[in-house]
């Protein structure tokens, strides 16, 4: 039996300094392992316990661990998880499927055809973002992998009515808007992590899928999995979102990441993989 574990990364498995949520007294704070360095500075962390558990999980021959992220390939490749390197990784919200670190061209062509059929062009949506954003709170504008666009903003200054208006405008054109920390994403609705997860499950013959994620862009992934978890923070928690197959954790911050890895291990072990 093969179990596929597809997990979102930022604010699900790995955490920036701002997202750690270390609310406990300093002497009892968990020991942290840096898993990402950017421009010679530490950027993302897991607890040492979570890192050890993930290494054990990914080493099991009955488990296929698939990092699943909205990050671009370049951003994903900065991460150094403990344990065996993942054979498969899902980047760009499902737009890129990496196999041993190399983009799968057939998958990219299939995604491009689906987007052309079902959603408005990237150029139209990105142009609207740039034209409607206020320089008072806009810090950066980016296009990722020629698939979707996002803005880096001063979140406290962004009017809620602007986000509401953008969301409605995007929905009419087959796009989704997601607010994650200081980033506002505009992503084509057909561009999903769940579609890429199903493709990896098909290729690996996985009979069971487990997943985790914290944002609106993860909802389809969680619903597509046999069992899933969401942390006690993020867009989904803020909306009190859940589903019959999704466990809503109350733990927030980096300790939620540790709890998620424990849950993966227990679920995979219960299916007869760990220690087999």
N, C-alpha and C positions, 0 to 999 in steps of 0.2 A: 504494500500500500504506500502510495506517495502522497504526501501532504504539501501543498503549496502555501507558503506564508508570504503574503504581499502586504508590505507595510509602508505607509507614508513615512517621510523622514522628519522634516522640520516641525518641531513642536509635537511630534509623536514619538519618534525614536531618539532624535538628537535635538539639542537645545542650545541656543545662543545664551550669552551671559544674561541678557535682559529677560529671557524666557525661563530661566532656571526655577524661579519661585522657591527659593530656599528660605522658607519662613520659620524654620526651626532655629533654636539657639546654635550659635557657631560650633560649640564643641561636639554637637551631635549631627552636624551636617554630613551628608554622604560624601565619600571620596569620589572625585570626578576624574574621568579620562577624556582628554582632548582627542577628538576624532576628525577634526577638520582645521586646517591652517589656511589662511588667506592673506596674501601680501605680507607674509612673515609674521602674522599675528594669529594666536589661537582664536577660533571662531565658534566651534560647536562641540558639545560635550554629551557624554552619557555618564551614568554612575558606573563605577568600576564593577559593581555587581551586575548591572544590566549588560555591560560589555562581556563579562564572563559567561553569562547565560546565553547571550546571542552567539558567542563562539561555539558553545556546546550545541546549540540548536542547529546552526549552519553546518556543523560537522557531521550531523546524523545523515546517513545515506538515504533515509526515507523522507527527508525534508528538503524542499527546494525553497530557499530564502530568496525573495525577489524584492530588492529595494524599489519603491514605487513613488515617484516624486514629480512635482511640477517644475523642478529645476531643469535647466538645460544640461546637455551632456557635460560641458566644461565645468559647470557648477557641481554636478554630481561627482565627477572624477576627482574632486578635491578631498572627498570623504574617504577615510581609511578605517573601515570596520575591522574589529578583531576577528580572527578565525579565517576560514576558507573564503577566498574571493567568490562573490556571487557570479554564477554563469550567466544569469539573466538579470537585466535591470530595465525598469520602465521609467523613461524620462519625458519631459515636456508634456506632462499630464496624459501620457499614453501615445503621444505623437512619435516618440522614438523608442524602439525596442532594441536594446543592446544585447548582443550575444558574445560573451567573452570580451566585452568592451567595445565591440564593433557594431555600428548601426546596421540593422537588418533592412536592406533596400526594398525587399518585397513588402514588408510591413509599412514602410513609409509611403510607398506608392498606393497601397490600399487606403491608408489614412487620407492621403491627398484627394483621392477620388471621392471618398465619403464627404469630406468637407466641401468640395466643389458642388456636390449635389444638394447638401442639406443646410448650408449656412452662408451668410453674406461674406464677401471677400474681406480678408484681413486689412487691406488698404482702406476700405470704407470705415471699418470700426476704429482702426488706429487714428485715422484722420479726425474722426469725431472726438476721440479721447483728447487729442492734442488741441483741438479747437475749443473744447468746452472746459478744459482744466484751467484753474486760476493760478497764475505764476506765484501768487502769494503763498500757496501751499504745495505747489508742485516742485519736487526736487529733481527727479529724473524720469525719463520715459524710455521704455525699452520694448523691442520686439524680440521674442524668443523663438529661435529655430524656424523663423518664417511661418509660425503656426498660431501664435497668440501674442497679445500685448499686455504690458502692465506699467503702472505708474508707481513711483516711490514718492510718498507724500508726508507732510506733517499732519498726522492723523487728527490731532485735536482741532486743526483749523479747517478740515474738510466739512462742508455743510452736509448734514444727513439728507437734506432734500436733493442735493446734487447726486448723491449715490443712488437714491430712490429713482430719480429721473433717468440716470444712466442705465440702471437695471431694467426699467421698462423699455427703454429704447433698444437695448441689446436683445431682450427677449423676443421682440418683434422680428429680429433678424437672425434668430437661431443661435444666439450667444448667451453666455452666463457671466455674471459679475460676482466676484468674490473679494472680500476685504480681509486681508491677513496681515496683522501687525501694521507695518507702514506701507504695505503694498496693496494696490487695487488691481486685480486681474480681470481681463476680459478674455474669455476663452470660448471657442466655438462649442456649442452643445454636443455635437457628435464626437468631439475630442475627449475621450474618457479613459480613465485608468482601468475601468472594468473591462473594456474591450481588449485592452492589451493583456490584462490578467487572464482572460479566457483563452487568448492565443497561447500564452505560456503554458497554461494548464493542458491545452490540447497537445502541445509539443512534448510535454513531459509525461503525459498520461496521468496527471494528478487526479485522484479520486475525491479529494477533499480540499477546500480552499479556506484559509483563515486570513483575516485582514484587520487593519487598524488605520485610523486617520482622525483628524481633528477639524477639518474645514469643509465648507460647502462643496468644494471640488472633490472631496473624498466620499461623499454620500453614495454615489453610484458604486464605488468600489466596495463599500461596506454592505450595501444591499445585495451585491452580486456574490459575495462570499457565503459559505455555509455557516460560518460563525465569524463575528467581528466585534471589535472593541473601539470605543472612543474615549479619550481622556476627559477629565473634568474641567477643561478649558477649551477655548477656540470657538469658532463660529457655530459648530453643531451643539456644543454645550450651552452656549449663550441662547440658542434657540430651543433648548430642551429637546433636541431632536433625538429620536431613537427609533428602533424597529424591533420586531420580534426576535430576530437573529442577532441583534446588536446589544452588547453589554455596555451600559453607560457608567463609566467609572466616576467616582467622586474625587479621586486624587488628581491634583494639578501639578504642572511643572515637571521637572526632570524625574521625579519619583513616579509620575504617571508612566513615563517611558519604561522604567524598571518594571512596573506592574504589568504593562502590556507584554513585555518579553516573557515574564513569568507565565502569563496567561497563554501565550503561544506554546511555551514548553509543556504546560499541563495538558493543553488540548491535543498537541501532537503526541505526547506520551500516552494519553488516554486512547488514542487511535492505534497504538501499538507500534510507533516508530522509534521514539527515543529509547536508546538502550537495546534495540533489537539486534 
